[in-house]
Amino acid sequence: MKNYPKITAAIVLVFVLVVSIMVKQLVPLFVNNEGQTSSSQISSIATEQTVSHIAEEEEEMRAVWVPFMSLTMSSENDKSEADFQKKFDKIVKTSKEKGMNTLIVQVRPFGDAFYRSSLFPWSHLLTGTQGQDPGYDPLKYMVKTAHENGLEIHAWVNPLRIQLNTNPSELAENHPYTQWSKDESRKRWIVEYENGKYFNPAYAEVRKYIADGVKEIVQNYDVDGIQFDDYFYPTQDGVFDQAEYDAYKEEASQNGVPMELLEWRQANINAMVSQVYAEVKQTKPEVVFGISPQGNLQNCLNMGADVRTWCSTQGYIDYICPQLYVNFEHQVLPFGSAVKEWRNVVTNPSVSLYFGLGLYKAGSDVDGGTWQKSNTIIADQIQAGREANGNGFMFYSYDYLNHEQTEQEVQNAVKLLN
């Protein structure tokens, strides 16, 4: 039993969530770990900085996601620093030409790093072997180059995913998964489920490790923001964390009524998100922290992403960017309806609302061919987002800014961005 997460934090969490939702300005108390600034101090600093940022913002957000596929060097014949720089220089040039003002670069796709880290191994995507030093610092160059060209840059982190299928094919000896799996007291800090490996957010130690990883980036690099993507719990199946949930229920039942599995999982993710937010604001208050969840609100909640709390209560995020990779004719989630739904979710005035647009679908035959009926779908979505008083857009992904399939759509969209 001693290796399972205790319920004290969970019980405090429930109380805090209830109170914070009522007052709308209370930072959850569970983020105040040893040695951290107090909740009230962080909340005051963060609120002042964030509101000031929104008030002074002259441009709407016009960002493009740069996923690891666009940055990978492992498949290149030339894996040199010069070749990486050439690749990124092209990303910057194209992004500016298409009207972007921000790059969202993926720096931790598999519990690894596109930067020098004492917590995570070098990404295999740089050399072909996880843990192998490429001999240069990609993030350092990306930050420098983006800023020199008038672009902001956000470090995109996948907080829980370690491995998916055989990507990467082998984990480094210094990867947390490799180390923890050999330690009986930490074995459950990671979970192997179906075709993947993941960090287990049921444990406070794991949540702290993830928060420390974000703090490391903010401390060592002049990034403008940190972004988590939509990967939280990989399944609704209770087997993923059955042992931890059973231990929680056993202890919680002695003091009251235990939370249901989904509520408990959301509490774990909320604890992680608020702790990351606190670390960012304590380290560099001007740096923003945002999340880009799935576009389907119910799917978010089912996977442990309590977006309603994040968007209504101070102390979680500076911005939300739902991935609305649908068009106006989508049968399940029409774009117009999704925009209205998310506009209603964001009630905290210090949280910016950006809309993630699925540029990669433009001109393709997906969704019953509805993306081929018009070449102004993305442009129309930009207009709809502005009419809903959104704060900007993020486009997925970089490779489709200059692609034959999306050429006409991009031309029409750029007219609204320049």
Summary of the structure (lengths in Angstrom):
residues: 418
radius of gyration: 21.0
end to end distance: 59.6
largest distance: 62.7
contacts: 1444
relative contact order: 0.14
helix: 47%
strand: 14%
